[in-house]
Amino acid sequence: MTAALTFTVLPGTAAADPATVTDAAQAAQKVAEAQHELEVVTEQLNEAKVQLDAQQVAVADAEAAAAAAQAQLDSLDGQVRQLARSAYTSEGFSRLDVLLTSDSADDLVHQLGTLDAIAGHTNQQLAEIAEAASAAERAQADAAEARAEAQEAVDDIAAQQEELEADIADYERQYAALSAPQQAEVARAHGGTEAQAVPSGVVAPSGAAQVAVDTALAQVGDAYVYGAGGPDSFDCSGLTQYAYSAAGVSLPHSSRSQSTMGTPVSVSELQPGDLLFYYSPTSHVAMYVGNGKMVHASTSSKPVMVVDFNSMSGFTHARRIAG
């Protein structure tokens, strides 16, 4: 799943040397591709964490169901014990007692009916106990299975995180070795053109979208950090999650999960606050801020910035979260 970052960075030299220029361009392109692969892995890791959260909720729900079933079992068991005690006290009746003490046939039928009713109620209680016991066992089994799945997800995430951190360290070393023109080429290849001025007076279609836009724009200049969700550093989905959280809208920290939320919107109908998604499968998200501009946490070589919407390739679709 992780990018293989094993190529050798070629430092740029004089532009007059055609071979060197070609090699430098190739090196920069490989860094840009590796950078994109790292973002893909980061978003896969973010998605895995979203799934882990869901599994942990399933564990809690299953354990609560098991506890409720056990409480019902304990309650019914107490009720049956009480019935058993009353049936064998001096106040209870047996069929022999009924035969010896009945004054008439009608009295006999009435008292036998009472005993049958008690027996029927007891049998019903026993059946409920059996069902409660089965429900408790099923719920406990579900909890155990959910817990095992959550633990497996944790282990997978830990392994991915270790690989990702190693790749990031390798990428950062190679990126630092590039010349300034090569680094500029990497920036152009992923994340848009040069940063635009932060727009003022942006009007979003709803109060929630307005807060999200204002919050996202307030983060311009903050650092890009893999897996970060604020308040001072972000990755792409961390920024959009943080912005909408300020508006009271909960989004998962995953561009892929965010790409299925809200409602679809065409490019011709984009409004400030709409989320823009890139690549297939989705691995990048930005926020439209109007007038053909978007704000996003683009890549580790740049801070959060405003760029032209058309300056970044790989756009697939947009979603309206609020408004």
C-alpha positions in Angstrom: 0.0 0.0 0.0 2.9 2.3 0.6 5.0 4.0 -2.0 8.4 2.6 -2.8 10.7 5.6 -2.5 14.0 4.2 -3.7 14.9 6.4 -6.6 18.0 8.6 -6.4 17.4 12.4 -6.3 19.5 14.2 -8.8 20.5 17.7 -7.7 19.9 20.4 -10.4 22.8 22.1 -12.1 23.1 24.6 -14.8 20.0 25.0 -17.0 22.2 25.0 -20.1 22.9 21.3 -19.8 19.9 19.5 -21.5 20.7 16.1 -19.9 20.8 17.6 -16.5 17.5 19.5 -17.0 15.8 16.3 -18.2 17.1 14.3 -15.2 16.1 17.0 -12.8 12.6 17.1 -14.3 12.3 13.3 -14.0 13.5 13.4 -10.4 11.1 16.1 -9.5 8.2 14.2 -11.1 9.1 11.1 -9.2 9.1 13.1 -6.0 5.7 14.5 -6.9 4.3 11.0 -7.6 5.8 9.7 -4.4 4.2 12.6 -2.5 0.8 11.8 -4.0 1.2 8.1 -3.0 2.0 9.2 0.6 -1.2 11.2 0.6 -3.1 8.2 -0.6 -1.7 6.1 2.2 -2.4 8.8 4.7 -6.0 8.9 3.7 -6.2 5.1 3.7 -4.9 5.3 7.3 -7.5 8.0 8.1 -10.2 5.8 6.6 -9.0 2.8 8.7 -9.3 4.9 11.8 -12.9 5.8 10.9 -13.7 2.1 10.5 -12.0 1.4 13.8 -14.2 4.0 15.6 -17.3 2.3 14.1 -16.1 -1.1 15.3 -15.5 0.2 18.8 -19.0 1.5 18.8 -20.2 -1.9 17.7 -18.3 -3.5 20.6 -19.9 -1.1 23.1 -23.4 -1.8 21.7 -22.9 -5.5 21.8 -21.6 -5.4 25.4 -24.6 -3.2 26.4 -26.9 -5.8 24.8 -25.2 -8.6 26.6 -25.5 -6.8 30.0 -29.2 -6.0 29.4 -29.9 -9.7 28.5 -28.1 -10.8 31.6 -30.0 -8.4 33.8 -33.3 -9.8 32.3 -32.1 -13.3 33.0 -31.3 -12.5 36.6 -34.7 -10.8 37.0 -36.6 -13.7 35.6 -34.7 -16.2 37.6 -35.6 -14.4 40.7 -39.3 -14.4 39.7 -39.4 -18.1 39.1 -37.6 -18.8 42.4 -40.3 -16.8 44.1 -43.1 -18.8 42.4 -41.4 -22.0 43.4 -41.2 -20.9 47.1 -44.9 -19.9 47.1 -45.9 -23.2 45.6 -44.4 -25.1 48.5 -45.4 -23.0 51.5 -48.3 -23.5 53.7 -50.2 -20.9 51.7 -49.6 -22.8 48.4 -51.7 -25.7 47.1 -51.0 -29.1 45.6 -53.5 -31.2 43.6 -53.9 -33.5 46.6 -54.7 -30.6 48.9 -57.3 -29.5 46.4 -59.0 -33.0 46.3 -59.1 -33.2 50.1 -60.3 -29.7 50.8 -62.8 -28.9 48.0 -66.4 -28.6 49.2 -68.0 -29.1 45.8 -67.2 -30.0 42.2 -67.3 -26.3 41.3 -64.8 -25.5 44.0 -62.6 -28.3 42.8 -62.6 -27.1 39.2 -61.9 -23.5 40.3 -58.9 -24.5 42.5 -57.5 -26.8 39.8 -57.7 -24.0 37.4 -55.8 -21.8 39.7 -53.0 -24.4 40.0 -52.9 -24.8 36.2 -52.6 -21.0 35.8 -49.7 -20.9 38.2 -48.0 -23.8 36.3 -48.7 -22.0 33.0 -47.2 -18.8 34.2 -44.2 -20.6 35.6 -43.7 -22.3 32.2 -43.9 -19.0 30.4 -41.3 -17.5 32.8 -39.0 -20.5 32.1 -39.4 -20.0 28.4 -38.5 -16.3 28.8 -35.5 -17.3 30.8 -34.3 -19.6 28.1 -34.7 -16.9 25.4 -33.0 -14.4 27.6 -30.1 -16.8 28.1 -29.8 -17.3 24.4 -29.9 -13.6 23.7 -27.2 -13.0 26.3 -25.0 -15.6 24.7 -25.6 -14.2 21.2 -24.8 -10.6 22.4 -21.7 -11.7 24.2 -20.5 -13.6 21.1 -21.2 -10.5 18.9 -19.2 -8.4 21.4 -16.3 -10.8 21.3 -16.3 -10.9 17.5 -16.5 -7.1 17.3 -13.7 -6.7 19.8 -11.5 -9.1 17.7 -12.2 -7.2 14.5 -11.4 -3.9 16.3 -8.1 -5.3 17.5 -7.2 -6.6 14.1 -7.9 -3.1 12.7 -5.7 -1.6 15.4 -2.9 -3.9 14.4 -3.2 -3.1 10.7 -3.2 0.6 11.5 -0.1 0.3 13.6 1.7 -1.5 10.8 0.5 1.0 8.2 1.6 3.9 10.5 5.1 2.5 10.9 5.5 2.0 7.1 4.0 5.5 6.5 6.4 7.2 8.9 9.4 5.5 7.3 8.2 6.6 3.8 7.6 10.1 5.0 11.1 10.3 6.5 12.5 9.0 3.2 10.4 11.4 1.1 11.4 14.4 3.3 15.1 13.6 3.0 14.8 13.3 -0.8 12.7 16.5 -1.1 15.2 18.5 0.9 17.9 17.4 -1.6 16.1 18.9 -4.5 17.0 22.3 -5.9 14.6 25.2 -5.5 13.3 24.9 -9.1 12.8 21.2 -8.6 10.8 21.8 -5.4 8.7 24.3 -7.3 8.0 21.7 -10.0 6.9 19.3 -7.2 4.6 21.9 -5.9 3.1 22.5 -9.3 2.6 18.8 -9.9 0.5 18.4 -6.8 -1.5 21.0 -4.9 -2.2 23.7 -7.5 -0.4 26.8 -8.7 1.0 29.7 -6.6 -1.0 30.6 -3.6 -3.8 33.2 -4.1 -4.7 35.9 -1.7 -7.2 35.0 1.0 -10.6 36.2 -0.4 -12.7 38.5 1.8 -16.5 38.9 1.9 -17.1 35.3 0.9 -20.9 34.6 1.3 -21.9 31.0 1.7 -25.5 29.6 1.2 -26.1 28.7 4.8 -24.9 29.6 8.3 -23.1 26.3 8.7 -21.3 26.6 5.4 -20.4 30.2 6.2 -18.7 29.1 9.5 -16.9 26.3 7.7 -15.6 28.6 5.0 -14.5 31.3 7.5 -12.8 28.6 9.7 -11.0 27.0 6.7 -9.7 30.4 5.4 -8.5 31.3 8.9 -6.1 28.3 8.7 -4.3 29.6 5.6 -0.6 29.5 6.4 -0.8 26.6 8.8 1.5 23.6 8.2 0.6 20.4 6.3 1.2 17.4 8.6 0.3 13.9 7.7 -2.7 12.7 9.8 -3.2 16.1 11.5 -6.6 17.6 12.2 -5.7 21.0 13.8 -5.7 23.3 15.4 -2.3 24.4 14.0 -1.5 21.8 11.4 -3.6 19.7 9.0 -3.8 17.1 6.3 -6.5 17.6 3.6 -9.4 15.8 5.3 -8.3 17.1 8.7 -8.8 20.7 7.5 -12.3 20.1 6.1 -13.3 18.1 9.2 -12.0 20.9 11.5 -13.8 23.6 9.5 -17.1 21.9 9.6 -16.7 20.9 13.2 -16.6 24.6 14.0 -20.1 24.8 12.4 -21.4 21.9 14.4 -21.3 19.4 11.5 -19.4 16.2 12.2 -17.3 14.8 9.4 -15.0 11.8 9.6 -11.3 12.4 9.2 -11.1 10.7 5.8 -11.5 12.1 2.3 -13.0 8.9 1.1 -15.7 8.8 3.8 -16.3 12.6 3.3 -16.8 12.0 -0.4 -20.0 10.0 0.3 -21.6 12.6 2.6 -24.0 15.4 1.9 -25.5 15.7 -1.6 -23.8 15.7 -5.0 -23.4 19.0 -6.8 -22.2 19.8 -10.3 -19.2 22.1 -11.0 -21.6 24.7 -12.6 -23.5 24.9 -9.3 -20.6 25.1 -6.8 -21.1 27.3 -3.8 -18.8 28.3 -1.0 -18.5 25.5 1.5 -18.9 22.7 -1.1 -16.2 20.0 -0.8 -14.1 19.0 -3.9 -12.7 15.5 -4.2 -9.8 14.3 -6.2 -8.4 11.0 -7.7 -9.9 7.6 -7.8 -10.2 6.1 -5.3 -10.7 9.4 -3.5 -7.5 10.5 -1.7 -7.7 14.3 -1.5 -10.3 16.9 -0.5 -10.5 20.7 -0.8 -13.2 23.3 0.0 -14.6 25.6 -2.6 -14.7 29.3 -1.5 -16.2 31.0 -4.5 -15.0 32.8 -7.6 -13.2 29.8 -8.9 -11.0 29.5 -5.8 -10.6 26.7 -3.3 -8.7 26.3 0.0 -6.9 23.1 1.0 -4.1 21.5 2.8 -2.4 20.3 -0.3 0.9 18.6 0.5 3.8 18.5 2.9 5.8 21.0 0.8 3.2 23.7 1.3 1.0 25.2 4.0 -2.7 25.5 3.9 -3.4 27.8 0.9 -6.0 29.3 -1.5 -5.5 28.3 -5.1 -7.4 28.4 -8.4 -9.9 25.5 -8.6 -8.7 24.7 -12.1 -5.0 24.6 -11.1 -5.1 21.1 -9.7 -5.7 18.0 -11.8 -7.5 14.8 -10.8 -10.9 16.4 -9.8 -13.7 13.8 -9.7 -16.7 15.2 -8.0 -18.1 17.7 -5.4 -20.5 17.3 -2.4 -22.6 19.9 -0.6 -22.4 19.3 3.2 -24.5 22.2 4.3 -26.7 24.8 2.6 
